[in-house]
Amino acid sequence: MAAAEILLTEDQRLELINIPQNISEYDIAKFYTFSPDDIKIINKHRRNYNRLGFAVQLALLRNPGWSLSNTSDIPESVLRYIANQIEVDPKEFELYAQRENTKLEHMQEIREIYGFKNYKEENNLSLVQTLIPYAMENDNVINLIKLAINGVAPT
């Protein structure tokens, strides 16, 4: 039996699932600014820590494209930026999800409202067919993974 090919180094994997600690203010604004509709949805949650936790989960799903469970060490600058938009103290985040069910309930709510879905094996063929033209132009694995995570948008 042939050994599985390793496509990414550990550092590359971490780059895909974590936010860089030295993220620029430009990128923070680009990736983590909420629309007025987002703010309305976020503010439906009663407690400050739940509003902030919900907002952080939504932000992480958008960039880097992973759930809070998969992302560690959110930069203070990003947390502060998210918290400022909803007028909550960033320290409230420490109180978020003391009940594991809260995180799961919020994730389900985000899925329902925004249409996020878990990747399933039956999506493989469609994803491969979508990525092939991009792979023919540039076989950079990191680029292809980012395209897949972001729903293959560039044309």
N, CA, C and O atoms as a GROMACS GRO file, in nm:
protein
  620
    1MET      N    1   0.084  -0.117   0.000
    1MET     CA    2   0.000   0.000   0.000
    1MET      C    3   0.089   0.124   0.000
    1MET      O    4   0.184   0.133   0.078
    2ALA      N    5   0.059   0.219  -0.087
    2ALA     CA    6   0.138   0.342  -0.097
    2ALA      C    7   0.106   0.435   0.019
    2ALA      O    8  -0.007   0.442   0.066
    3ALA      N    9   0.208   0.505   0.064
    3ALA     CA   10   0.190   0.602   0.172
    3ALA      C   11   0.111   0.723   0.119
    3ALA      O   12   0.125   0.762   0.004
    4ALA      N   13   0.028   0.780   0.206
    4ALA     CA   14  -0.050   0.897   0.169
    4ALA      C   15   0.044   1.014   0.143
    4ALA      O   16   0.142   1.034   0.215
    5GLU      N   17   0.014   1.090   0.040
    5GLU     CA   18   0.095   1.207   0.007
    5GLU      C   19   0.056   1.322   0.100
    5GLU      O   20  -0.062   1.351   0.117
    6ILE      N   21   0.153   1.385   0.158
    6ILE     CA   22   0.129   1.498   0.246
    6ILE      C   23   0.137   1.625   0.163
    6ILE      O   24   0.242   1.658   0.108
    7LEU      N   25   0.024   1.696   0.154
    7LEU     CA   26   0.018   1.814   0.070
    7LEU      C   27   0.065   1.940   0.141
    7LEU      O   28   0.118   2.031   0.077
    8LEU      N   29   0.046   1.946   0.272
    8LEU     CA   30   0.078   2.067   0.347
    8LEU      C   31   0.171   2.037   0.464
    8LEU      O   32   0.161   1.932   0.527
    9THR      N   33   0.259   2.130   0.490
    9THR     CA   34   0.341   2.120   0.611
    9THR      C   35   0.254   2.162   0.730
    9THR      O   36   0.146   2.217   0.712
   10GLU      N   37   0.302   2.136   0.848
   10GLU     CA   38   0.229   2.178   0.969
   10GLU      C   39   0.212   2.330   0.971
   10GLU      O   40   0.106   2.380   1.007
   11ASP      N   41   0.315   2.402   0.933
   11ASP     CA   42   0.307   2.549   0.929
   11ASP      C   43   0.201   2.595   0.828
   11ASP      O   44   0.127   2.690   0.855
   12GLN      N   45   0.194   2.529   0.714
   12GLN     CA   46   0.093   2.565   0.615
   12GLN      C   47  -0.048   2.537   0.667
   12GLN      O   48  -0.140   2.616   0.643
   13ARG      N   49  -0.066   2.426   0.737
   13ARG     CA   50  -0.197   2.395   0.796
   13ARG      C   51  -0.238   2.504   0.895
   13ARG      O   52  -0.352   2.551   0.895
   14LEU      N   53  -0.144   2.542   0.980
   14LEU     CA   54  -0.173   2.646   1.080
   14LEU      C   55  -0.205   2.779   1.012
   14LEU      O   56  -0.292   2.854   1.058
   15GLU      N   57  -0.136   2.809   0.903
   15GLU     CA   58  -0.163   2.932   0.829
   15GLU      C   59  -0.306   2.935   0.776
   15GLU      O   60  -0.368   3.041   0.771
   16LEU      N   61  -0.357   2.820   0.738
   16LEU     CA   62  -0.493   2.814   0.683
   16LEU      C   63  -0.601   2.827   0.789
   16LEU      O   64  -0.709   2.878   0.761
   17ILE      N   65  -0.574   2.782   0.911
   17ILE     CA   66  -0.681   2.781   1.011
   17ILE      C   67  -0.668   2.890   1.116
   17ILE      O   68  -0.760   2.909   1.196
   18ASN      N   69  -0.557   2.962   1.117
   18ASN     CA   70  -0.539   3.066   1.218
   18ASN      C   71  -0.526   3.203   1.154
   18ASN      O   72  -0.490   3.217   1.037
   19ILE      N   73  -0.557   3.303   1.233
   19ILE     CA   74  -0.542   3.442   1.190
   19ILE      C   75  -0.401   3.485   1.231
   19ILE      O   76  -0.362   3.464   1.346
   20PRO      N   77  -0.325   3.545   1.140
   20PRO     CA   78  -0.190   3.587   1.177
   20PRO      C   79  -0.192   3.690   1.291
   20PRO      O   80  -0.276   3.780   1.292
   21GLN      N   81  -0.102   3.676   1.385
   21GLN     CA   82  -0.095   3.769   1.498
   21GLN      C   83  -0.060   3.910   1.452
   21GLN      O   84  -0.096   4.007   1.518
   22ASN      N   85   0.009   3.922   1.341
   22ASN     CA   86   0.049   4.054   1.291
   22ASN      C   87  -0.042   4.102   1.178
   22ASN      O   88   0.002   4.176   1.090
   23ILE      N   89  -0.168   4.063   1.180
   23ILE     CA   90  -0.264   4.102   1.077
   23ILE      C   91  -0.273   4.255   1.069
   23ILE      O   92  -0.275   4.322   1.172
   24SER      N   93  -0.278   4.308   0.949
   24SER     CA   94  -0.282   4.453   0.929
   24SER      C   95  -0.421   4.509   0.961
   24SER      O   96  -0.521   4.436   0.959
   25GLU      N   97  -0.425   4.637   0.989
   25GLU     CA   98  -0.554   4.704   1.014
   25GLU      C   99  -0.642   4.695   0.889
   25GLU      O  100  -0.763   4.680   0.899
   26TYR      N  101  -0.579   4.706   0.774
   26TYR     CA  102  -0.653   4.694   0.648
   26TYR      C  103  -0.724   4.558   0.639
   26TYR      O  104  -0.843   4.551   0.609
   27ASP      N  105  -0.648   4.450   0.666
   27ASP     CA  106  -0.707   4.316   0.658
   27ASP      C  107  -0.812   4.294   0.766
   27ASP      O  108  -0.911   4.226   0.742
   28ILE      N  109  -0.791   4.350   0.883
   28ILE     CA  110  -0.893   4.338   0.988
   28ILE      C  111  -1.023   4.401   0.939
   28ILE      O  112  -1.130   4.340   0.950
   29ALA      N  113  -1.015   4.522   0.885
   29ALA     CA  114  -1.136   4.589   0.834
   29ALA      C  115  -1.197   4.513   0.717
   29ALA      O  116  -1.319   4.500   0.707
   30LYS      N  117  -1.111   4.463   0.629
   30LYS     CA  118  -1.158   4.390   0.510
   30LYS      C  119  -1.233   4.263   0.547
   30LYS      O  120  -1.339   4.234   0.491
   31PHE      N  121  -1.178   4.186   0.641
   31PHE     CA  122  -1.234   4.055   0.671
   31PHE      C  123  -1.335   4.053   0.785
   31PHE      O  124  -1.417   3.962   0.793
   32TYR      N  125  -1.331   4.152   0.873
   32TYR     CA  126  -1.410   4.142   0.996
   32TYR      C  127  -1.508   4.256   1.019
   32TYR      O  128  -1.553   4.277   1.132
   33THR      N  129  -1.543   4.329   0.914
   33THR     CA  130  -1.644   4.433   0.927
   33THR      C  131  -1.781   4.372   0.901
   33THR      O  132  -1.802   4.303   0.801
   34PHE      N  133  -1.874   4.400   0.991
   34PHE     CA  134  -2.010   4.348   0.978
   34PHE      C  135  -2.100   4.448   0.906
   34PHE      O  136  -2.080   4.569   0.916
   35SER      N  137  -2.197   4.395   0.835
   35SER     CA  138  -2.298   4.479   0.771
   35SER      C  139  -2.402   4.519   0.876
   35SER      O  140  -2.408   4.459   0.983
   36PRO      N  141  -2.484   4.620   0.845
   36PRO     CA  142  -2.593   4.655   0.939
   36PRO      C  143  -2.685   4.536   0.968
   36PRO      O  144  -2.734   4.520   1.080
   37ASP      N  145  -2.709   4.452   0.867
   37ASP     CA  146  -2.793   4.332   0.889
   37ASP      C  147  -2.724   4.234   0.984
   37ASP      O  148  -2.789   4.175   1.070
   38ASP      N  149  -2.594   4.217   0.968
   38ASP     CA  150  -2.519   4.130   1.060
   38ASP      C  151  -2.534   4.181   1.204
   38ASP      O  152  -2.559   4.103   1.295
   39ILE      N  153  -2.518   4.312   1.222
   39ILE     CA  154  -2.526   4.371   1.356
   39ILE      C  155  -2.664   4.345   1.416
   39ILE      O  156  -2.674   4.315   1.535
   40LYS      N  157  -2.769   4.358   1.336
   40LYS     CA  158  -2.905   4.331   1.386
   40LYS      C  159  -2.917   4.187   1.434
   40LYS      O  160  -2.974   4.160   1.540
   41ILE      N  161  -2.864   4.094   1.357
   41ILE     CA  162  -2.871   3.952   1.394
   41ILE      C  163  -2.789   3.926   1.520
   41ILE      O  164  -2.835   3.857   1.611
   42ILE      N  165  -2.670   3.981   1.526
   42ILE     CA  166  -2.583   3.964   1.643
   42ILE      C  167  -2.650   4.020   1.768
   42ILE      O  168  -2.646   3.958   1.874
   43ASN      N  169  -2.711   4.137   1.755
   43ASN     CA  170  -2.771   4.204   1.871
   43ASN      C  171  -2.900   4.140   1.921
   43ASN      O  172  -2.954   4.182   2.023
   44LYS      N  173  -2.949   4.039   1.852
   44LYS     CA  174  -3.066   3.966   1.902
   44LYS      C  175  -3.032   3.879   2.022
   44LYS      O  176  -3.120   3.834   2.095
   45HIS      N  177  -2.903   3.856   2.043
   45HIS     CA  178  -2.860   3.774   2.157
   45HIS      C  179  -2.854   3.862   2.280
   45HIS      O  180  -2.805   3.975   2.275
   46ARG      N  181  -2.904   3.809   2.393
   46ARG     CA  182  -2.926   3.891   2.512
   46ARG      C  183  -2.800   3.938   2.582
   46ARG      O  184  -2.783   4.058   2.604
   47ARG      N  185  -2.714   3.851   2.615
   47ARG     CA  186  -2.599   3.886   2.698
   47ARG      C  187  -2.481   3.931   2.612
   47ARG      O  188  -2.464   3.883   2.500
   48ASN      N  189  -2.401   4.023   2.665
   48ASN     CA  190  -2.286   4.076   2.591
   48ASN      C  191  -2.193   3.965   2.545
   48ASN      O  192  -2.149   3.966   2.430
   49TYR      N  193  -2.162   3.870   2.633
   49TYR     CA  194  -2.068   3.765   2.595
   49TYR      C  195  -2.125   3.675   2.487
   49TYR      O  196  -2.050   3.621   2.406
   50ASN      N  197  -2.257   3.657   2.483
   50ASN     CA  198  -2.317   3.577   2.377
   50ASN      C  199  -2.319   3.654   2.244
   50ASN      O  200  -2.300   3.594   2.138
   51ARG      N  201  -2.341   3.784   2.251
   51ARG     CA  202  -2.334   3.865   2.128
   51ARG      C  203  -2.193   3.859   2.070
   51ARG      O  204  -2.173   3.839   1.950
   52LEU      N  205  -2.095   3.878   2.158
   52LEU     CA  206  -1.957   3.877   2.111
   52LEU      C  207  -1.917   3.738   2.060
   52LEU      O  208  -1.853   3.728   1.956
   53GLY      N  209  -1.954   3.635   2.130
   53GLY     CA  210  -1.921   3.499   2.086
   53GLY      C  211  -1.985   3.466   1.952
   53GLY      O  212  -1.921   3.408   1.865
   54PHE      N  213  -2.111   3.503   1.936
   54PHE     CA  214  -2.180   3.481   1.809
   54PHE      C  215  -2.109   3.556   1.697
   54PHE      O  216  -2.086   3.502   1.589
   55ALA      N  217  -2.073   3.683   1.724
   55ALA     CA  218  -2.004   3.765   1.625
   55ALA      C  219  -1.869   3.704   1.587
   55ALA      O  220  -1.834   3.702   1.469
   56VAL      N  221  -1.795   3.656   1.685
   56VAL     CA  222  -1.665   3.595   1.657
   56VAL      C  223  -1.684   3.469   1.573
   56VAL      O  224  -1.608   3.447   1.479
   57GLN      N  225  -1.782   3.387   1.606
   57GLN     CA  226  -1.805   3.266   1.526
   57GLN      C  227  -1.837   3.302   1.381
   57GLN      O  228  -1.785   3.240   1.288
   58LEU      N  229  -1.923   3.401   1.362
   58LEU     CA  230  -1.958   3.444   1.227
   58LEU      C  231  -1.834   3.495   1.154
   58LEU      O  232  -1.811   3.460   1.038
   59ALA      N  233  -1.755   3.577   1.220
   59ALA     CA  234  -1.634   3.634   1.160
   59ALA      C  235  -1.536   3.524   1.119
   59ALA      O  236  -1.479   3.529   1.009
   60LEU      N  237  -1.515   3.427   1.205
   60LEU     CA  238  -1.419   3.320   1.175
   60LEU      C  239  -1.465   3.231   1.060
   60LEU      O  240  -1.384   3.184   0.981
   61LEU      N  241  -1.596   3.209   1.052
   61LEU     CA  242  -1.646   3.130   0.939
   61LEU      C  243  -1.621   3.202   0.807
   61LEU      O  244  -1.598   3.138   0.704
   62ARG      N  245  -1.626   3.333   0.811
   62ARG     CA  246  -1.600   3.410   0.690
   62ARG      C  247  -1.451   3.416   0.658
   62ARG      O  248  -1.411   3.408   0.542
   63ASN      N  249  -1.372   3.429   0.760
   63ASN     CA  250  -1.226   3.431   0.742
   63ASN      C  251  -1.160   3.395   0.873
   63ASN      O  252  -1.176   3.468   0.971
   64PRO      N  253  -1.088   3.289   0.880
   64PRO     CA  254  -1.025   3.212   0.773
   64PRO      C  255  -1.110   3.100   0.714
   64PRO      O  256  -1.060   3.022   0.634
   65GLY      N  257  -1.238   3.090   0.752
   65GLY     CA  258  -1.323   2.986   0.694
   65GLY      C  259  -1.339   2.864   0.781
   65GLY      O  260  -1.378   2.758   0.733
   66TRP      N  261  -1.311   2.878   0.909
   66TRP     CA  262  -1.318   2.766   1.003
   66TRP      C  263  -1.403   2.805   1.123
   66TRP      O  264  -1.424   2.923   1.149
   67SER      N  265  -1.450   2.706   1.194
   67SER     CA  266  -1.529   2.733   1.314
   67SER      C  267  -1.439   2.773   1.430
   67SER      O  268  -1.317   2.756   1.425
   68LEU      N  269  -1.499   2.825   1.531
   68LEU     CA  270  -1.428   2.865   1.653
   68LEU      C  271  -1.356   2.745   1.714
   68LEU      O  272  -1.248   2.761   1.772
   69SER      N  273  -1.414   2.628   1.702
   69SER     CA  274  -1.352   2.506   1.756
   69SER      C  275  -1.219   2.474   1.688
   69SER      O  276  -1.131   2.413   1.748
   70ASN      N  277  -1.206   2.514   1.561
   70ASN     CA  278  -1.085   2.484   1.484
   70ASN      C  279  -0.981   2.596   1.486
   70ASN      O  280  -0.868   2.576   1.443
   71THR      N  281  -1.020   2.711   1.536
   71THR     CA  282  -0.931   2.827   1.533
   71THR      C  283  -0.886   2.858   1.674
   71THR      O  284  -0.967   2.868   1.766
   72SER      N  285  -0.757   2.874   1.690
   72SER     CA  286  -0.706   2.907   1.823
   72SER      C  287  -0.636   3.042   1.819
   72SER      O  288  -0.592   3.087   1.714
   73ASP      N  289  -0.627   3.103   1.932
   73ASP     CA  290  -0.546   3.223   1.948
   73ASP      C  291  -0.588   3.336   1.854
   73ASP      O  292  -0.514   3.373   1.762
   74ILE      N  293  -0.706   3.390   1.877
   74ILE     CA  294  -0.755   3.502   1.799
   74ILE      C  295  -0.676   3.627   1.841
   74ILE      O  296  -0.671   3.658   1.960
   75PRO      N  297  -0.616   3.698   1.745
   75PRO     CA  298  -0.539   3.817   1.782
   75PRO      C  299  -0.626   3.919   1.857
   75PRO      O  300  -0.743   3.939   1.825
   76GLU      N  301  -0.566   3.982   1.956
   76GLU     CA  302  -0.637   4.082   2.037
   76GLU      C  303  -0.692   4.193   1.949
   76GLU      O  304  -0.802   4.242   1.975
   77SER      N  305  -0.618   4.234   1.847
   77SER     CA  306  -0.665   4.341   1.759
   77SER      C  307  -0.794   4.303   1.685
   77SER      O  308  -0.881   4.387   1.666
   78VAL      N  309  -0.805   4.177   1.645
   78VAL     CA  310  -0.925   4.129   1.577
   78VAL      C  311  -1.042   4.123   1.675
   78VAL      O  312  -1.152   4.169   1.643
   79LEU      N  313  -1.019   4.068   1.792
   79LEU     CA  314  -1.124   4.059   1.893
   79LEU      C  315  -1.174   4.199   1.931
   79LEU      O  316  -1.294   4.220   1.944
   80ARG      N  317  -1.082   4.292   1.949
   80ARG     CA  318  -1.118   4.430   1.985
   80ARG      C  319  -1.202   4.494   1.872
   80ARG      O  320  -1.300   4.562   1.900
   81TYR      N  321  -1.162   4.471   1.746
   81TYR     CA  322  -1.234   4.527   1.632
   81TYR      C  323  -1.377   4.473   1.626
   81TYR      O  324  -1.472   4.549   1.605
   82ILE      N  325  -1.392   4.343   1.643
   82ILE     CA  326  -1.525   4.281   1.641
   82ILE      C  327  -1.608   4.336   1.756
   82ILE      O  328  -1.723   4.374   1.736
   83ALA      N  329  -1.550   4.340   1.876
   83ALA     CA  330  -1.622   4.386   1.995
   83ALA      C  331  -1.666   4.532   1.982
   83ALA      O  332  -1.776   4.568   2.023
   84ASN      N  333  -1.580   4.616   1.924
   84ASN     CA  334  -1.614   4.758   1.909
   84ASN      C  335  -1.735   4.778   1.819
   84ASN      O  336  -1.815   4.868   1.841
   85GLN      N  337  -1.748   4.695   1.718
   85GLN     CA  338  -1.862   4.709   1.626
   85GLN      C  339  -1.995   4.685   1.695
   85GLN      O  340  -2.097   4.744   1.657
   86ILE      N  341  -1.994   4.599   1.794
   86ILE     CA  342  -2.120   4.567   1.863
   86ILE      C  343  -2.125   4.627   2.003
   86ILE      O  344  -2.213   4.596   2.084
   87GLU      N  345  -2.028   4.715   2.031
   87GLU     CA  346  -2.021   4.790   2.156
   87GLU      C  347  -2.021   4.701   2.280
   87GLU      O  348  -2.099   4.719   2.373
   88VAL      N  349  -1.930   4.603   2.277
   88VAL     CA  350  -1.912   4.509   2.387
   88VAL      C  351  -1.764   4.509   2.426
   88VAL      O  352  -1.677   4.522   2.340
   89ASP      N  353  -1.736   4.495   2.553
   89ASP     CA  354  -1.598   4.486   2.602
   89ASP      C  355  -1.538   4.354   2.553
   89ASP      O  356  -1.599   4.249   2.572
   90PRO      N  357  -1.420   4.357   2.489
   90PRO     CA  358  -1.359   4.233   2.439
   90PRO      C  359  -1.336   4.128   2.548
   90PRO      O  360  -1.329   4.009   2.518
   91LYS      N  361  -1.324   4.171   2.673
   91LYS     CA  362  -1.304   4.076   2.783
   91LYS      C  363  -1.424   3.984   2.803
   91LYS      O  364  -1.411   3.877   2.863
   92GLU      N  365  -1.539   4.024   2.752
   92GLU     CA  366  -1.659   3.941   2.762
   92GLU      C  367  -1.640   3.806   2.693
   92GLU      O  368  -1.707   3.708   2.727
   93PHE      N  369  -1.549   3.802   2.596
   93PHE     CA  370  -1.529   3.678   2.521
   93PHE      C  371  -1.485   3.564   2.612
   93PHE      O  372  -1.513   3.447   2.583
   94GLU      N  373  -1.416   3.596   2.720
   94GLU     CA  374  -1.371   3.493   2.814
   94GLU      C  375  -1.489   3.416   2.875
   94GLU      O  376  -1.474   3.301   2.915
   95LEU      N  377  -1.606   3.481   2.881
   95LEU     CA  378  -1.724   3.418   2.939
   95LEU      C  379  -1.805   3.336   2.838
   95LEU      O  380  -1.894   3.259   2.875
   96TYR      N  381  -1.772   3.354   2.711
   96TYR     CA  382  -1.849   3.288   2.606
   96TYR      C  383  -1.831   3.136   2.609
   96TYR      O  384  -1.722   3.085   2.633
   97ALA      N  385  -1.938   3.070   2.585
   97ALA     CA  386  -1.941   2.924   2.567
   97ALA      C  387  -1.894   2.848   2.689
   97ALA      O  388  -1.828   2.744   2.677
   98GLN      N  389  -1.928   2.898   2.806
   98GLN     CA  390  -1.904   2.816   2.925
   98GLN      C  391  -1.994   2.692   2.917
   98GLN      O  392  -1.964   2.588   2.974
   99ARG      N  393  -2.104   2.708   2.845
   99ARG     CA  394  -2.188   2.593   2.808
   99ARG      C  395  -2.152   2.557   2.664
   99ARG      O  396  -2.170   2.638   2.574
  100GLU      N  397  -2.102   2.438   2.643
  100GLU     CA  398  -2.066   2.394   2.508
  100GLU      C  399  -2.186   2.404   2.415
  100GLU      O  400  -2.171   2.431   2.295
  101ASN      N  401  -2.306   2.381   2.469
  101ASN     CA  402  -2.426   2.389   2.387
  101ASN      C  403  -2.446   2.527   2.326
  101ASN      O  404  -2.500   2.539   2.216
  102THR      N  405  -2.403   2.632   2.395
  102THR     CA  406  -2.418   2.768   2.342
  102THR      C  407  -2.343   2.782   2.211
  102THR      O  408  -2.399   2.832   2.113
  103LYS      N  409  -2.219   2.739   2.207
  103LYS     CA  410  -2.141   2.745   2.083
  103LYS      C  411  -2.210   2.668   1.971
  103LYS      O  412  -2.220   2.715   1.858
  104LEU      N  413  -2.256   2.550   2.003
  104LEU     CA  414  -2.322   2.466   1.902
  104LEU      C  415  -2.453   2.528   1.854
  104LEU      O  416  -2.483   2.525   1.735
  105GLU      N  417  -2.531   2.584   1.947
  105GLU     CA  418  -2.657   2.649   1.910
  105GLU      C  419  -2.631   2.770   1.821
  105GLU      O  420  -2.702   2.792   1.723
  106HIS      N  421  -2.530   2.847   1.856
  106HIS     CA  422  -2.496   2.964   1.773
  106HIS      C  423  -2.448   2.920   1.636
  106HIS      O  424  -2.483   2.983   1.535
  107MET      N  425  -2.368   2.815   1.630
  107MET     CA  426  -2.320   2.766   1.501
  107MET      C  427  -2.439   2.722   1.414
  107MET      O  428  -2.442   2.751   1.294
  108GLN      N  429  -2.534   2.654   1.474
  108GLN     CA  430  -2.651   2.610   1.398
  108GLN      C  431  -2.731   2.731   1.349
  108GLN      O  432  -2.780   2.732   1.236
  109GLU      N  433  -2.745   2.831   1.433
  109GLU     CA  434  -2.816   2.953   1.395
  109GLU      C  435  -2.746   3.022   1.277
  109GLU      O  436  -2.811   3.065   1.182
  110ILE      N  437  -2.615   3.031   1.283
  110ILE     CA  438  -2.538   3.093   1.175
  110ILE      C  439  -2.556   3.013   1.046
  110ILE      O  440  -2.573   3.071   0.938
  111ARG      N  441  -2.554   2.882   1.056
  111ARG     CA  442  -2.575   2.797   0.936
  111ARG      C  443  -2.711   2.826   0.873
  111ARG      O  444  -2.722   2.842   0.752
  112GLU      N  445  -2.813   2.832   0.958
  112GLU     CA  446  -2.949   2.853   0.906
  112GLU      C  447  -2.964   2.991   0.842
  112GLU      O  448  -3.024   3.003   0.736
  113ILE      N  449  -2.911   3.094   0.906
  113ILE     CA  450  -2.928   3.230   0.856
  113ILE      C  451  -2.841   3.257   0.734
  113ILE      O  452  -2.888   3.316   0.636
  114TYR      N  453  -2.716   3.213   0.739
  114TYR     CA  454  -2.619   3.249   0.634
  114TYR      C  455  -2.594   3.139   0.532
  114TYR      O  456  -2.525   3.162   0.433
  115GLY      N  457  -2.648   3.021   0.554
  115GLY     CA  458  -2.636   2.914   0.456
  115GLY      C  459  -2.504   2.838   0.457
  115GLY      O  460  -2.472   2.770   0.359
  116PHE      N  461  -2.426   2.848   0.565
  116PHE     CA  462  -2.303   2.769   0.574
  116PHE      C  463  -2.340   2.622   0.588
  116PHE      O  464  -2.438   2.586   0.654
  117LYS      N  465  -2.259   2.537   0.526
  117LYS     CA  466  -2.283   2.392   0.532
  117LYS      C  467  -2.153   2.320   0.562
  117LYS      O  468  -2.044   2.367   0.528
  118ASN      N  469  -2.165   2.205   0.627
  118ASN     CA  470  -2.049   2.119   0.647
  118ASN      C  471  -2.014   2.054   0.514
  118ASN      O  472  -2.102   2.020   0.435
  119TYR      N  473  -1.885   2.036   0.492
  119TYR     CA  474  -1.840   1.967   0.372
  119TYR      C  475  -1.869   1.819   0.387
  119TYR      O  476  -1.843   1.760   0.492
  120LYS      N  477  -1.923   1.758   0.283
  120LYS     CA  478  -1.955   1.615   0.285
  120LYS      C  479  -1.881   1.547   0.171
  120LYS      O  480  -1.849   1.609   0.070
  121GLU      N  481  -1.856   1.419   0.189
  121GLU     CA  482  -1.783   1.343   0.089
  121GLU      C  483  -1.850   1.347  -0.048
  121GLU      O  484  -1.782   1.343  -0.151
  122GLU      N  485  -1.982   1.356  -0.050
  122GLU     CA  486  -2.051   1.360  -0.179
  122GLU      C  487  -2.025   1.489  -0.256
  122GLU      O  488  -2.062   1.500  -0.373
  123ASN      N  489  -1.961   1.588  -0.192
  123ASN     CA  490  -1.923   1.712  -0.259
  123ASN      C  491  -1.790   1.700  -0.334
  123ASN      O  492  -1.753   1.791  -0.408
  124ASN      N  493  -1.718   1.591  -0.314
  124ASN     CA  494  -1.584   1.576  -0.372
  124ASN      C  495  -1.580   1.594  -0.523
  124ASN      O  496  -1.499   1.672  -0.574
  125LEU      N  497  -1.667   1.525  -0.595
  125LEU     CA  498  -1.664   1.531  -0.741
  125LEU      C  499  -1.688   1.674  -0.790
  125LEU      O  500  -1.617   1.723  -0.877
  126SER      N  501  -1.788   1.738  -0.735
  126SER     CA  502  -1.820   1.875  -0.774
  126SER      C  503  -1.703   1.969  -0.745
  126SER      O  504  -1.669   2.054  -0.828
  127LEU      N  505  -1.640   1.953  -0.629
  127LEU     CA  506  -1.527   2.038  -0.592
  127LEU      C  507  -1.410   2.016  -0.687
  127LEU      O  508  -1.348   2.112  -0.733
  128VAL      N  509  -1.380   1.891  -0.716
  128VAL     CA  510  -1.269   1.860  -0.807
  128VAL      C  511  -1.295   1.920  -0.945
  128VAL      O  512  -1.206   1.980  -1.004
  129GLN      N  513  -1.416   1.904  -0.995
  129GLN     CA  514  -1.449   1.960  -1.127
  129GLN      C  515  -1.438   2.112  -1.127
  129GLN      O  516  -1.396   2.171  -1.227
  130THR      N  517  -1.474   2.175  -1.017
  130THR     CA  518  -1.466   2.320  -1.007
  130THR      C  519  -1.322   2.368  -0.999
  130THR      O  520  -1.286   2.470  -1.058
  131LEU      N  521  -1.238   2.294  -0.926
  131LEU     CA  522  -1.099   2.337  -0.905
  131LEU      C  523  -1.004   2.304  -1.020
  131LEU      O  524  -0.898   2.365  -1.032
  132ILE      N  525  -1.040   2.208  -1.105
  132ILE     CA  526  -0.950   2.165  -1.212
  132ILE      C  527  -0.903   2.282  -1.298
  132ILE      O  528  -0.783   2.292  -1.324
  133PRO      N  529  -0.991   2.371  -1.344
  133PRO     CA  530  -0.940   2.482  -1.427
  133PRO      C  531  -0.838   2.570  -1.353
  133PRO      O  532  -0.742   2.617  -1.413
  134TYR      N  533  -0.858   2.590  -1.224
  134TYR     CA  534  -0.764   2.669  -1.144
  134TYR      C  535  -0.633   2.594  -1.125
  134TYR      O  536  -0.526   2.654  -1.127
  135ALA      N  537  -0.642   2.463  -1.107
  135ALA     CA  538  -0.522   2.381  -1.090
  135ALA      C  539  -0.439   2.377  -1.219
  135ALA      O  540  -0.316   2.368  -1.214
  136MET      N  541  -0.507   2.383  -1.332
  136MET     CA  542  -0.435   2.382  -1.460
  136MET      C  543  -0.355   2.512  -1.478
  136MET      O  544  -0.249   2.511  -1.540
  137GLU      N  545  -0.407   2.622  -1.423
  137GLU     CA  546  -0.337   2.751  -1.432
  137GLU      C  547  -0.226   2.763  -1.329
  137GLU      O  548  -0.119   2.818  -1.356
  138ASN      N  549  -0.254   2.710  -1.208
  138ASN     CA  550  -0.161   2.727  -1.098
  138ASN      C  551  -0.184   2.614  -1.000
  138ASN      O  552  -0.289   2.609  -0.935
  139ASP      N  553  -0.090   2.522  -0.989
  139ASP     CA  554  -0.110   2.405  -0.904
  139ASP      C  555  -0.067   2.429  -0.758
  139ASP      O  556  -0.041   2.333  -0.685
  140ASN      N  557  -0.059   2.555  -0.716
  140ASN     CA  558  -0.025   2.589  -0.578
  140ASN      C  559  -0.134   2.535  -0.485
  140ASN      O  560  -0.248   2.580  -0.490
  141VAL      N  561  -0.098   2.439  -0.402
  141VAL     CA  562  -0.194   2.370  -0.315
  141VAL      C  563  -0.263   2.467  -0.220
  141VAL      O  564  -0.385   2.459  -0.200
  142ILE      N  565  -0.188   2.560  -0.162
  142ILE     CA  566  -0.246   2.658  -0.069
  142ILE      C  567  -0.353   2.739  -0.141
  142ILE      O  568  -0.461   2.762  -0.086
  143ASN      N  569  -0.322   2.784  -0.262
  143ASN     CA  570  -0.419   2.862  -0.339
  143ASN      C  571  -0.546   2.781  -0.366
  143ASN      O  572  -0.656   2.832  -0.351
  144LEU      N  573  -0.530   2.656  -0.404
  144LEU     CA  574  -0.646   2.572  -0.433
  144LEU      C  575  -0.730   2.548  -0.307
  144LEU      O  576  -0.853   2.548  -0.315
  145ILE      N  577  -0.667   2.529  -0.194
  145ILE     CA  578  -0.740   2.508  -0.069
  145ILE      C  579  -0.816   2.635  -0.032
  145ILE      O  580  -0.932   2.628   0.009
  146LYS      N  581  -0.752   2.750  -0.046
  146LYS     CA  582  -0.820   2.877  -0.016
  146LYS      C  583  -0.940   2.897  -0.109
  146LYS      O  584  -1.045   2.943  -0.065
  147LEU      N  585  -0.925   2.864  -0.236
  147LEU     CA  586  -1.038   2.873  -0.329
  147LEU      C  587  -1.152   2.783  -0.284
  147LEU      O  588  -1.268   2.823  -0.287
  148ALA      N  589  -1.119   2.661  -0.244
  148ALA     CA  590  -1.222   2.567  -0.199
  148ALA      C  591  -1.293   2.618  -0.074
  148ALA      O  592  -1.415   2.612  -0.064
  149ILE      N  593  -1.215   2.669   0.023
  149ILE     CA  594  -1.273   2.720   0.147
  149ILE      C  595  -1.365   2.839   0.120
  149ILE      O  596  -1.471   2.851   0.180
  150ASN      N  597  -1.322   2.925   0.028
  150ASN     CA  598  -1.397   3.048   0.001
  150ASN      C  599  -1.505   3.030  -0.106
  150ASN      O  600  -1.565   3.128  -0.150
  151GLY      N  601  -1.530   2.910  -0.146
  151GLY     CA  602  -1.637   2.885  -0.242
  151GLY      C  603  -1.601   2.914  -0.386
  151GLY      O  604  -1.689   2.936  -0.469
  152VAL      N  605  -1.472   2.915  -0.418
  152VAL     CA  606  -1.420   2.938  -0.554
  152VAL      C  607  -1.487   3.058  -0.618
  152VAL      O  608  -1.584   3.043  -0.693
  153ALA      N  609  -1.435   3.174  -0.590
  153ALA     CA  610  -1.493   3.296  -0.642
  153ALA      C  611  -1.416   3.362  -0.755
  153ALA      O  612  -1.478   3.407  -0.851
  154PRO      N  613  -1.280   3.372  -0.749
  154PRO     CA  614  -1.210   3.452  -0.848
  154PRO      C  615  -1.230   3.401  -0.990
  154PRO      O  616  -1.236   3.281  -1.014
  155THR      N  617  -1.241   3.495  -1.083
  155THR     CA  618  -1.256   3.456  -1.223
  155THR      C  619  -1.151   3.523  -1.307
  155THR      O  620  -1.147   3.502  -1.429
   0.00000   0.00000   0.00000
